[in-house]
Amino acid sequence: AWPLIAQDIPKVIAHRGYWQTYGSAQNSIRSFERAAEIGVYGSEFDVHMTLDSVLILFHDNATHNMKIQEVPYSYLMDIKLPNGECITTLREFLEMARMTSSGMKLIFELKPHATPERNREAARRSVEMIREKKLTYRTEFITFNLDAGKELIRLAPEVPVYYRNGELSPGELKKLGFAGLDYHFDVMRKNPQWFQEAKKLGLGINVWTVNDPLIIKEMAGQGADFIT
């Protein structure tokens, strides 16, 4: 660790938006709006593709005894989030985000899907959507799935893609074209040399989910660029 100066202070990413506040809920439009209000670098959100290939925001794999990716969107569209909003489609979410003037980054987590083919299709549809909404310049992709990550890099080389699964070294990520690593803080504690390796390779470092002030200070001191 070393003394922090202004340029060393990690940027903050709101996990599933800023939702632990009145009137908000995870992966809701309000959680994004609240994150923008408090001036964080980016707001993370989770995207699944339904059986009929509609991209929607939701964190868990299932809700109301239905697996998100195994049912059509019509089965999900009227389900309410805790704040009263319905589950939102990616299209609706991006249309809202485009109207915000804060410039806050869209930290787009593409969830793993059942097959390599579905992962690649979800990646393709995601890239098409952010291009349609002219939001590539504000988007950063993150994913646990290597097939999806490779496809995102291939289809949108101008958009940063971070890998989340934790088993690949910075050198391996660099060879694959990733912009950086987005690993749980326990992974980075077990591999502290990865901080300096990533820095030398010009890769970004994000750590998640860090809610303990002492661990925040520890990760900042090690050189994390972003803390979720």
C-alpha positions in Angstrom: 0.0 0.0 0.0 1.0 3.6 -0.5 -0.3 7.1 0.5 -3.2 8.0 -1.8 -3.1 11.1 -3.9 -6.0 12.5 -5.8 -5.5 10.6 -9.0 -5.1 7.3 -7.1 -8.6 7.5 -5.5 -10.7 4.7 -7.0 -13.9 5.6 -8.8 -17.2 4.3 -7.3 -19.6 2.0 -9.1 -23.1 1.6 -7.7 -24.0 -2.1 -7.6 -27.3 -2.7 -9.2 -27.8 1.1 -9.0 -28.3 3.0 -5.8 -31.1 0.9 -4.4 -30.8 0.9 -0.6 -32.7 4.2 -0.4 -36.4 5.2 -0.2 -38.4 4.5 -3.4 -35.6 2.5 -5.1 -35.1 -1.1 -6.0 -32.3 -3.2 -7.5 -32.0 -2.9 -11.3 -34.8 -0.3 -11.4 -35.0 2.9 -13.4 -35.1 4.7 -10.1 -31.9 3.1 -8.9 -30.1 4.5 -11.9 -31.6 7.9 -11.4 -30.6 7.9 -7.7 -27.0 6.8 -8.6 -26.8 9.7 -11.1 -27.9 12.1 -8.3 -25.1 11.1 -6.0 -22.4 11.5 -8.7 -20.9 8.1 -8.9 -18.7 7.1 -11.8 -21.0 4.4 -13.0 -24.1 2.4 -12.2 -24.0 -1.4 -12.7 -27.0 -3.4 -13.9 -27.7 -7.0 -14.8 -29.1 -8.2 -18.1 -30.7 -11.6 -19.0 -32.1 -12.7 -22.4 -35.5 -14.3 -22.2 -36.6 -17.4 -24.1 -37.9 -15.1 -26.9 -34.7 -13.1 -26.9 -35.9 -10.0 -25.1 -33.1 -8.4 -23.0 -34.3 -7.5 -19.5 -32.8 -6.1 -16.3 -32.9 -8.5 -13.4 -30.2 -9.9 -11.0 -31.3 -13.4 -10.0 -31.7 -16.3 -12.4 -35.3 -16.9 -11.4 -38.4 -15.1 -10.0 -41.9 -16.3 -9.0 -40.8 -19.9 -9.7 -39.8 -19.1 -13.2 -36.3 -19.2 -14.7 -35.8 -15.9 -16.4 -34.0 -17.3 -19.5 -36.5 -20.2 -20.0 -39.7 -18.2 -20.3 -40.9 -15.5 -22.7 -40.9 -11.9 -21.7 -44.7 -11.9 -21.6 -44.5 -14.1 -18.5 -42.3 -11.5 -16.7 -43.5 -8.1 -17.9 -46.0 -7.5 -15.2 -43.9 -8.6 -12.3 -43.4 -5.8 -9.8 -40.1 -4.8 -8.2 -40.2 -3.8 -4.5 -40.6 -0.1 -5.4 -43.6 -0.8 -7.6 -41.8 -0.6 -11.0 -42.2 -3.5 -13.4 -39.2 -5.4 -14.6 -37.7 -3.2 -17.3 -36.5 -4.2 -20.7 -33.0 -3.1 -21.7 -34.5 -1.0 -24.5 -36.6 1.0 -22.0 -33.7 1.3 -19.6 -31.3 2.7 -22.3 -33.9 5.1 -23.6 -34.1 6.5 -20.0 -30.3 6.5 -19.6 -29.9 8.4 -22.9 -32.0 11.3 -21.5 -29.9 11.7 -18.4 -27.3 14.5 -18.6 -24.9 13.3 -15.9 -22.7 11.2 -18.3 -22.6 8.5 -15.7 -21.2 5.2 -17.1 -23.4 2.3 -17.9 -21.7 -0.7 -16.3 -23.5 -3.4 -18.3 -23.3 -6.9 -16.8 -24.3 -9.5 -19.3 -25.4 -12.6 -17.3 -24.2 -16.1 -18.3 -26.6 -18.1 -20.5 -27.1 -21.8 -21.0 -25.0 -22.5 -24.1 -22.2 -20.8 -26.0 -24.7 -20.0 -28.8 -27.0 -18.2 -26.4 -24.1 -16.3 -24.8 -23.0 -15.1 -28.2 -26.5 -14.2 -29.2 -27.1 -12.2 -26.0 -23.8 -10.4 -26.7 -24.8 -9.6 -30.2 -28.2 -8.2 -29.2 -26.6 -6.2 -26.4 -24.1 -4.5 -28.8 -26.9 -3.9 -31.3 -29.0 -2.2 -28.6 -26.3 0.1 -27.3 -25.4 1.1 -30.8 -29.0 1.8 -31.7 -29.3 4.0 -28.7 -25.9 5.7 -29.4 -24.6 4.8 -26.0 -21.4 2.9 -26.8 -19.3 5.8 -25.5 -20.9 5.5 -22.1 -21.0 1.7 -21.8 -18.6 -0.7 -20.2 -19.3 -4.4 -20.4 -18.6 -6.9 -17.6 -19.3 -10.6 -17.7 -18.5 -13.9 -16.0 -18.8 -15.8 -19.3 -15.8 -16.1 -21.5 -17.8 -16.8 -24.7 -19.9 -13.7 -24.1 -16.8 -11.7 -23.3 -14.9 -12.7 -26.5 -18.0 -11.9 -28.6 -18.4 -8.5 -27.0 -14.8 -7.7 -27.7 -15.1 -8.9 -31.3 -18.3 -7.0 -32.0 -17.6 -3.8 -30.1 -13.8 -3.3 -29.9 -14.3 0.3 -29.0 -16.2 -0.6 -25.8 -14.2 -1.7 -22.7 -15.0 -5.3 -21.6 -14.0 -6.6 -18.2 -13.9 -10.2 -17.1 -15.4 -11.3 -13.7 -14.9 -15.0 -13.2 -11.5 -14.7 -11.4 -9.5 -17.6 -12.8 -7.5 -15.7 -15.6 -4.4 -13.7 -14.9 -3.9 -10.2 -16.2 -1.6 -11.6 -18.9 -4.2 -14.0 -20.1 -6.8 -11.3 -20.1 -4.6 -9.0 -22.1 -4.0 -11.6 -24.8 -7.8 -12.1 -25.2 -8.4 -8.4 -25.6 -10.1 -7.6 -22.3 -9.8 -4.0 -21.0 -9.4 -5.2 -17.5 -10.3 -7.5 -14.6 -13.4 -7.2 -12.4 -12.8 -9.6 -9.6 -14.1 -10.2 -6.1 -11.8 -8.7 -3.5 -11.1 -12.2 -2.1 -9.6 -13.2 -5.5 -7.4 -10.2 -5.4 -6.3 -10.9 -1.9 -5.2 -14.4 -2.9 -3.4 -13.0 -6.0 -2.0 -9.6 -4.8 0.6 -9.6 -7.5 -2.2 -9.1 -10.1 -2.5 -5.5 -9.0 0.9 -4.6 -10.3 0.7 -7.0 -13.3 -2.5 -5.4 -14.5 -1.0 -1.9 -14.0 2.0 -2.8 -16.1 -0.2 -4.2 -18.9 -2.4 -1.1 -18.9 -5.5 -3.1 -17.7 -8.2 -1.6 -15.5 -8.9 -3.1 -12.0 -12.3 -3.3 -10.5 -13.1 -5.1 -7.3 -16.6 -6.2 -6.0 -18.7 -6.2 -3.8 -16.8 -4.1 -1.3 -19.1 -2.7 1.5 -16.6 -2.8 4.4 -14.8 0.6 4.8 -11.6 -1.3 5.9 -11.6 -3.4 2.8 -12.3 -0.4 0.7 -9.2 1.3 2.1 -7.2 -1.9 1.5 -8.2 -2.3 -2.1 -7.6 1.4 -2.8 -4.2 1.1 -1.2 -3.4 -1.8 -3.5 -4.3 0.3 -6.5 -7.9 -0.6 -7.5 -9.2 1.7 -10.2 -12.8 1.1 -9.4 -14.7 -0.2 -6.4 -18.2 -1.6 -6.8 
